Amino acid sequence: MVRGDWLAAPPGLAAVPGGSATTPAGFAAGASACGLKASGALDVGLLRSVPRAVSAMVDTASALPAAPVLHNRGLDRAALQAVVVNAGIANAATGAAGLEDAHAMAAAAASALGLAAGDVAVSSTGVIGDRFDIGRVRAGIAAAAGVLGPGGGPSFAEAIRTTDRWAKSGAFRIPLGDAVVTLGAAAKGGGMISPRMATMLAYVTTDAAVAAGDLAALTGEAAAVSFNRATVDGQMSPSDTLIVLGNGSGPALRGAALETFRSALRAVCRWLAVQMVKDGEGAEHAMRVVVRGARDGEEADVVARAVGNSPLVKTAAFGRDPNWGRVIQAVGQALAGRGGPGADVAIRFDGRSADDPEVAEVLARPEYDLEVVLGRGAGEAELWASDLGHGYVSLNADYRT
Amino acid sequence: MVRGDWLAAPPGLAAVPGGSATTPAGFAAGASACGLKASGALDVGLLRSVPRAVSAMVDTASALPAAPVLHNRGLDRAALQAVVVNAGIANAATGAAGLEDAHAMAAAAASALGLAAGDVAVSSTGVIGDRFDIGRVRAGIAAAAGVLGPGGGPSFAEAIRTTDRWAKSGAFRIPLGDAVVTLGAAAKGGGMISPRMATMLAYVTTDAAVAAGDLAALTGEAAAVSFNRATVDGQMSPSDTLIVLGNGSGPALRGAALETFRSALRAVCRWLAVQMVKDGEGAEHAMRVVVRGARDGEEADVVARAVGNSPLVKTAAFGRDPNWGRVIQAVGQALAGRGGPGADVAIRFDGRSADDPEVAEVLARPEYDLEVVLGRGAGEAELWASDLGHGYVSLNADYRT
């Protein structure tokens, strides 16, 4: 069983049935199949704001970003109006020619949508190192624009999938006194994209009227507590991108309303990030690694990442083994050079110790908390992590054989 | 096919047929089965120098070292005369009671060998968190001492195995003008030990007469270019220990002879480290990751570790996929915050590029070089790494199910 409570609507947010990135007023999307996916499935998506929007963007820290990321960095990241995405080929490690392809995708989308080229952000996900046939992609963009509409959100979310087991799409309403703000979302990732590269792509739309500076700050914050706190295999993609578009079709946000929106944006980004972990390749269990009692937050983060990325911890989770010794090993490695823990390390699985007879039931759950308490201070951190099983190896090793 | 050229004797060293840690003059070993291994195989080993030896020791950087490591740190690491090892239970994360057990193992071995307790180093490998029956281990130590002799090296190497597919044991002769120095070696590791924890244990013996200060320096250097440049799963054990004993039964080493010995010690440690990588759990291929053209050696090391520990690179190696895109991804992640590569990154598999029709033959080899050339400077590093396949997942996840 893959799904579980962690995929439910975040507390305080009302899920819109069938909601998507185009549920907020003033957004439209479309998708088409241009042949980049061998299956013939949708592989080109367009998402735009109809009224003029403000935007914010966070992208990969990789020193070798993909061509679309380089394209987007040349734009005014507060003035984006649309995104064009293809799945199947990542347009990464493609050099100057790949950058020209990214520019050409933006130009084709802008032309089809009646926007300036500088208004359009680009994402590509799939095989690294290959180039696509730009003519085919241009035709796909024209076809997607031809079906563009306010009902296009779900097909946009379908188009950006690669090995995702399910499309990640939704919308939520936030009451703000007399007004209501709507947030829409689409994302892909959590595993290999094509079977060659993990990519996280996420798009959040809202009808709220938010100042560009506020949106940039809130988006950075939201990424820090969501996508940057999720791991499948600890591997950073050259394509990772989060774009938030706010078009002001709804209420203006200031003061307390802005604070409520801030919490909602964090919650929606976290909801997407947790989906990626739940959809990690071959993953059968998702863990929320919670570290407490570190000297400070930075140390807690180092420990949480060591535990959540440890292949020994992750294979134990796959095998439903309450193997606290491996957690201890990862903690010891993380604290190397920082001195010993200074107290016993407590390890609990949804509150149960490894020798609790009930722990077997916890480890059979599709999702649980793995809590590590160090007793060195007040530092805390959390990290969502998938397990590591045969499915991961098969997806990443066997596809050519 | 697991074996290959990398397990052949290092260049310039003559392998002694059937050689072991007791091949150098003045060493004796013994082993017994006390029941810690469910199979009933040998699980307690003793190795000693008969003439008074000098010694050197390098151990884990883990912030949570196992009890035997804590015991050994209380000794004069230049004055060790013997080691006592058990396999099956690691005596790690066992607290004060475990430390008492480690002291008791040393005391029992010292008593049986007629040494002072402070002369005896202790190692334990196996399950973390469990305690053993010290009475049973004491009986095993007495039994091992009863069969102690100059022919005991191979059984010592057997006794320290856990999930190792083969015992790691050998001896080499080094001509030094008119004299000959002999180096013997035993090691375990490269995978899970018990199926719970990777542990690297290595013991090198020599009849050379080396000053204690020289031996300490040479041992540290040798560990840095061998065990510290090998990875199976990137996980540091709380038990990792290297001990070198030199008993002066053979020639004294100074000047050029000391330099020759230095090279030989590095070569023997590398020979052991490469065996651990070749014997990584489920490993079918071993790679020597060679990074050139980094800004400096530190940067080259960061890149080599990112590549050699990447689950995407390792599963591709398992699948015999020349997936240079995943190598690029790991390089981009490693260089995050350090600026882009500043030149194209070249990736070669035993000298062949990913699009070379012959590369499939390279990737079928049990061992090959994965070369990454950055073009940013003159920094170089190398790292031996295993692949990641279903065998790793099975060994680490399936044993309870």
Interface residues (C-beta under 8 A of the other chain):
Chain A: A61 S62 A63 L64 P65 A90 A92 A93 G95 V127 I128 G129 M192 R196 M197 A198 D233 G234 Q235 M236 S237 P238 S310 P311 L312 T315 A316 F318 G319 R320 D321 N323 W324 G325 R326 I328 Q329 A330 V331 G332 Q333 A334 L335 A336 G337 R338 G339 G340 P341 D344 V345 A354 L388 G389 H390 Y392 V393 S394 N396 A397 D398 Y399 R400 T401
Chain B: A61 S62 A63 L64 P65 A90 A92 A93 G95 V127 I128 G129 M192 R196 M197 A198 D233 G234 Q235 M236 S237 P238 S310 P311 L312 T315 A316 F318 G319 R320 D321 N323 W324 G325 R326 I328 Q329 A330 V331 G332 Q333 A334 L335 A336 G337 R338 G339 G340 P341 D344 V345 A354 L388 G389 H390 Y392 V393 S394 N396 A397 D398 Y399 R400 T401
